[in-house]
Amino acid sequence: MADWATISALATAGGTLVLATATFAAVRSSNRSARIAEQSLLEGLRPLLVPSRLEDPAQKVGFADGNRFSVGGSAGAAEVVDSVVYLVMSLRNVGSGIAVLHGWRFLPEFTRAGEPPPLELFTRLTRDIYIAPGDIGFWQGSFRDPSTAEYAEAKAAIKARQACIVEVLYGDYQGGQRVISRFGLSPVGDDRWLVAVGQHWNIDREAPR
């Protein structure tokens, strides 16, 4: 005679296994859909800064002490005025989200370092600077303490009209997706500086290469 108790137990176990498999597949599919949705959301928030175009209009950039500079498309300013080193770059956001600028680092000469610099080396911006997606904006910074080595290096590089680097730290308006972009400031003629971008590093996600 058939052992109906055993058959019933096996049938119950089989049904449970099928249900567990279906539940696992549904959860896995749901997690994948959630990841895709999150990725799509982040794509809509992601900024990416590059130099503005040569044909972009000039921008007037002011500092708290009243000094102002006009920078044209793809251009920058690097000047020493009244013992203050002023730096400005005209930028464009080619990403799909608002760029919120956080900090910066100045290097008095070109370098080809392949790793992102530590975040503690960056100087925090003292004002909020936002650049809308698809629009132009600017970055600005200054050295005001002549007793520091950073001031001396920046002043010497500018006076010698030496090509230098500015690394800008920024992210989306929610504080995430931080990027470090390395820009070069190169002298052109006697009084102009052109901006070029050399490298981008993602801080909160995988690198673009």
N, C-alpha and C positions, 0 to 999 in steps of 0.2 A: 504494500500500500504506500501511496505517496505520503511523505512527511510534510503535511501542510504547514506546520509551524516553521520548518526550515525554508520551504518555498516562500512563505509570507515574509520571513525575515530577509531573504535574498532580494525579493521584489522591493521591499522597503529600502534596503541598502542601495539597490540600483537606482531607485527614484531619487534618493537623497544625493547620489553621486551626480546624476544628470542635472538636478537642481543646483548643486554646488558649482558644476561646470558652467551652467548658464549664468549664474550669479557672478562668477569670476570674469567671464567674458564681458558681461554688461558693465561691471565696475571698471575693467580695463579700458573698454571703449569710452566710458564716461570720463575717465581720467585723461585719456588721449584728447578727447574733445575739449576738456577744460584747459589742457596745455596749449592746444591750438588757439582757443579763444584768448588765453592770456598772452600768447605770442602776438596775436593780431592787435590786442590792446596796446602792448608795448611798442609795436611798430608805429602806431599812431602817435606815440608820445616821444619817440626818439629824435633828438637833435643831432646835427653834425655841422661843425663850423669849418669854413674854408675862407680864404681871402675873398673879399668882394671883387666884382668884375671891374675891368678898367673903365667901362662905360657907365658904371654906377655913379650917382651924384656924390658930391663932396659932403662930408658931415662935419659939423662944428661940435667939438668935444671940450667941455669945460671941467676945470678942477675946482675944488672947494676954495682954493686961495684966489680965485678969480682969473687965473691964466686960462686961455682958450687956444685951441689948435684946430685947424681945418685940414682934414685928410680926404683925398679923393679916392676913387675906386682903386682897389688893390694896393693902396698906399698906407704908409704909417708915418709917425712922427717920433723923433728921438732927439731931444734937445736938453741942454743944461741952461737953466735960467735962474739967476739969483740963488745959487747953491742948491737948486733942486733939479733932479734928473726926471724928466717927463718922458713917458712912453705911451704911444697910442697906435692902435691898428684898426683899420677898416675891415670888417668881417661880413660874411654872408652865411646864413643858416640854410643849408640845403637839405636838412632833415625834415621830418613830418611833424615834429613837436617843438614846443617853445624851449629855447636854450636858456638855462639859468646859470650865469657865470659864478663860480665859487672862489677861485684863487688863481695864482700865477707864479711862475718861476722864471728868472732871467739868467741866461748864460752868455758871457761876454764873447764867446766864439762858437763856431759850429762844432757839433759832435755827432757821431754816428752810433751812439749807444742804442742797443736794440731792446732794452728792457725799460718798462715804465718807471719813472722816478718815484721814490717814496712820497706819500701824500704829506708827510710832516715837513717836507722841504718847501711846500707851497705857502705863499703869502696870501692870507685871506683878504678878499676885497672888502673895502669899507662902505661900499654902496651896492645896492642891488642893480644888476645889469641883466636885462632880458633881451633876447633877439627872437622875434617871431619867425615861424617857419616860412621859408621862401622869401625872407626879407633881409635887408642889410642892418647892421648895427656896428658896435665897436667894442673894443677892450681898451682899458686905460690903467696905467699904474705909474708909480713914482717912487723915487728914493729921496728921503729928506734928511737923513742923518749922515753928515760928512765923515763922522768918526768910524763908520762901519766899512768892512771890506767890500760888501756888496755895492755900496755907493761908489767907492773908489774904482772898482772894476767897471761898473756901468759908465761912469763919467769918462774913464780912459778910453773905453771902446767907442763911445759916441764922438768924443773929441778927435779920435784917430779915424773916424768914419770906417769903422770895422764892422763887418757882417756879424750879427749876433742872433741869438735864439730867445724866443719867449714861448714858454709852455703854459697853456691855459687849461685849467680844470673846470669842467662844467657838467651839467646833467639836465634831466627833464624837470618839469615844474613840480613833480611829486618828490623830488630829492633822489631819485634813482637813476639808473643807466648812466652812471658817471663816465666821462671820457676825458682823456688828456690828449690834446692836440698840440703838436710841436710846430711852431711857426718860425720862419726865418725873416729877419729884417735886414735887407741888403741896401747899402747906399747906392744912389744913382745920381751922378753929377755932384754938384756942390751942396744941394740942400734938400734932395728928395730921398725917400726911403720906400722901397717896394716890399710887399708882404708875400711870402710863399708858404705853403704848408708842406711839411715833410713826412709826418707820421701821425697816426692816431692809435691810442691804446684804450681799450675798454677796461674799466675797473670792476664793474659789477657783473660782467658776463664774459663769454669767451671772446678771444681776440678775433678781428675780422680776417685773419690769415693764419 
